[in-house]
Amino acid sequence: MSFWDDILSQPENLRIVIEVHKNADRLPLKKAAELARGCTRILFTGVGSGLNATIPAVYYLMSRGRAAEYIDATELVYNLYPGMAGSLLVLNTRSGETAELIRAAELARQVGVPSVAVTNEPASAVARLADVCLPTYSRWDDLVVISDFGGMLVSELVLASYLEGQLEALFAVLEDVPQVVEATIRESINKRQELCDLFADARPIYLLGRGPSIASTHGGALVIEETSRHPVTPMATGLFRQGPIEVVDKRFRAMIFEGAGEPARLTRVLAAELTRRGASITWAGSSELSGALQIQLPQLPAYLLPLVEIIPCQVLAHDLAQRAGITPGSVRYIQKVITGEEGIPGEK
């Protein structure tokens, strides 16, 4: 399988992930809910795409009044782990063998914090250490995380919605997601030449979004940098206005995710101002923005938008790599599973 195959596989992968979750034994979810009853918050952790995929679930829970937070596992396992007290720890890891996630699971056991592993590998070290394992049922990508991002994101939302007694409502909303993901892939492919031309000389590319779309800014930055070695700055749109906006001039290039609700209105206002000042903007959203390259996205609940917002970033990553003479999906330093915490992972 190639990087491009991984992009195209996403609709079918989501169909399988959603269908299997819908028909799977609910025992892991029931056990997770029992553990959560004695906890004051849900603390999600992971690294890279595994961390980014938890962000929509955090927004989902917080918007419904349940305390939730996401935190980088590479930081959690050192001076921050005493703050896990009173939490249900959710360990999101594709392989279940990443060094920091194993350490986090071990620390949770030591300090008596209940934990749930959300992983593609139910027999992995993290799954064995956790009190409960919720499989993601996702396919494995060639190396760089592509379709696995969606599989992990949906699995975290399955857990979050079950905790809120809203699982069936989530499945009803998810029913059309594979089709809209397929449509967004077509839309991104149709705009791929314009996308690549717009961002080829940008140093850096800015990715801006609010709410759950912050998952798209960080997930998009990761896939572009891993694949094309092109620098990217991901940022919450509200924070961008608080100082970094000083970088804006005619050389400024950004992909901006519209999002949903009142934050989307604020994001549209900012994007329109940037285009009036000569900045070059790719606008990924359901409404139109004059003067920007439009990536038309469907209207979805905010917590599902990252499933489609990430797609133009994946296509751009592929095409920027090819333009730079890099085989998409080839890497110099990283490896499929990071099993140590020192040095450059892929060095022998």
Phi, psi and omega in degrees: 000142180255171175305316181294321176300322179297321177297311185290339183282351190298317179301314181293321178299317179294322177303315182292313181302313181295314183296317181293317177300320183297324185257358184285160174300131182275005184301315178301322179292320179296318179295319178297320179295322177297317178296323184291335184300328181265013186245150181269346178201165174252121182250113180265140177217158180178186174228148177057229181299328178297326175285313183301324182290346179273344188299314178300323179295323177297314179295321178302311183289315182298322181292345178255012173089007179259128181295127180210157184202152171240144183212139179299124182296332180293340175263321184302322190282001177248247189288349186265346190297334175300336179286357176289343185307134179085000183257157160266119183270124178252117184260108182260114184210124181301310186270333186074008182236007179293135190306311185291329179287324174297315180298318179297319179295320178295317179297321179300317178298317184296322184262005175076030178264125179292148185219151175236127175265126172250108191209158175279351186234089182296345179263008185284171181299315181296318179298322180289327181283331184285159178287330181220144174240125174250107179293150178269338178063025183264155175288161174267132173282168182301309175205292179296137182290120178235278181292332179299330179302312179295320179298317179292318182299313179297319181296321177294323178290326175301314178297311183298316182291326177295319179299331181264004181069029185236024186297314182295325177296322177295314181299325178296321179287326182287345189306319183265000186298316179304321180292320181287330174295317178299318179295323180290326174299315178298317179299316181292323177293321178296331182258008191297322181295315179296320177301310183294319178298320183294321189255355186302322183257006181285131177222094001265176165277133173262137172241121187234137177194169179231163177062216179303338179293350171300329174300325180287323179295314182284321177294320178295318179299318182297314183291324179291316182290318179297321189271317187251351183061029181260128184292139182224141175244108176269142183200147171293134185301320179299319179291327180302324180292341189269027179148305180301342179301342178298343180281350187290125170205195184290348178270353184289133179230129180213147165256125184242128180266124185296316184077208184214161176074199181301321176302327179295321178298316179297321179294319177299318179300314179296314182299319179297320178295322180294318179295324178294338179265013174091002178288151178260120189238135162260124185254112180256101183188180182269339177264168181264149177229115181297137176085003181243157170284119187267125165253105185286122179245154178286163172277121180223161170304147186306323185287348177259347184302325178302336178297330179257329182296329182291338189294312177300331176293321179294315179296317178298317179302314179301313187284325175295321178298312180299318180296330179273002181079022180255134175289117182304128181098347176278146183226160178257327192236328186272169175224170188298320178231125180271105188259003178222168183246011184236149173068196178269123192308317187272358181285141178270000000 
